[in-house]
């Protein structure tokens, strides 16, 4: 590199690096408190107070959980494929984190992008990465060399294929309306009307498929504690289990972010309440989706596997395709 | 058909509204160690042996409690009162009195059987120990301290837990938890009782 680290040309690199580090800590902290939030909300919905022993109002619970997970013994089954077994959690985690490289959190101002980078194919980048994240689950279950994880990972593969199709289809409608795949561009396109109104069907399909995509109840067939003893992560323990756990929650955050950006207008303020900064609106909307997923989990029982597949292929995919065709025709007719 | 029920959106929304309402309901949880539930006035908990106002033991070593005990948890060995050192007003007193709280089913029949109201069940129920042997309460822990007062007999208890109950629970086990309790003595006593040789 020519020039010292303080020159403008070089500063681009370490500013990005700094952004990465800050964002990493923010996302991990958000994960920790998302977990606490989930346990609290689920507790309330089940008439329990939720964790409240560690720290005031249970606020130190995530720290204690982390210490516990780190101190636990890390077991590898004899029959496991050692390399892939150890690699799988990292595939899940790294892809889950990488998504945040392109997510914009607020209105880009000159010299302040509010994201690590504004990629012009942002949504495609996210979809590609979340698809790779599934490999972590599939390979982890496969490499465990044990029955239940294998069943879990087989389910994961099938479920992801069937739901990712419908998910992508539901997002294409938004892309047609916005005419761009840049996340900033999509949000700017929602200045007048948030896309969840013209794309309501797409919005519903996205919400449903996102639950399946993140393996959350009622679509948590991959884990299915009752049938598969934890599914793909049965054999995992200690920190490796923790990594899968982190990845699951970060994926939850990711799908909430995408839903916010694509359907709820990202950081744009509703009713012209622009007094509140955009980042706050963004966080409120993401929080709403997080709550919604927790709410779903504590309300609905798990799907039966054949119904899950039938629902994905026979309902979600055709409806998403129809929605895509209708949107395309309407946009084409109106010019 | 089942298929129709799967797409019953109204039912899904109804379910969501139920969980949402539950979120704001009052939680029935009692935060146990810091917050304790009030027990019924005659709750059957840990035993204690009472005294008379003059400090003499009520127990006369009659072994009625021991023989009525359905769980075989009580062991009593009576002895004659020495004229110089009278432990109880009667002829005899309990030289050894032990209750195995692990065997005890807290039915309260010892309390009913006792002719002198000596044994009483208190509302104390927290008696965790590190060793099984430590849960065999001997007389030094069962007998109330002389300064604890006479106590309320079980039939005269007011509508609530009498404040003087349960002083026994304050006493720690005298058994060394590392070595445990010497159960052989109790074993021989039980054997002799079975043979009808207990004196």
Interface residues (C-beta under 8 A of the other chain):
Chain A: X41 X44 X45 X46 X47 X48 X49 X52 X295 X296 X298 X299 X300 X307 X311 X315
Chain B: X6 X7 X12 X15 X16 X18 X19 X20 X22 X23 X24 X25 X27 X28 X29 X31
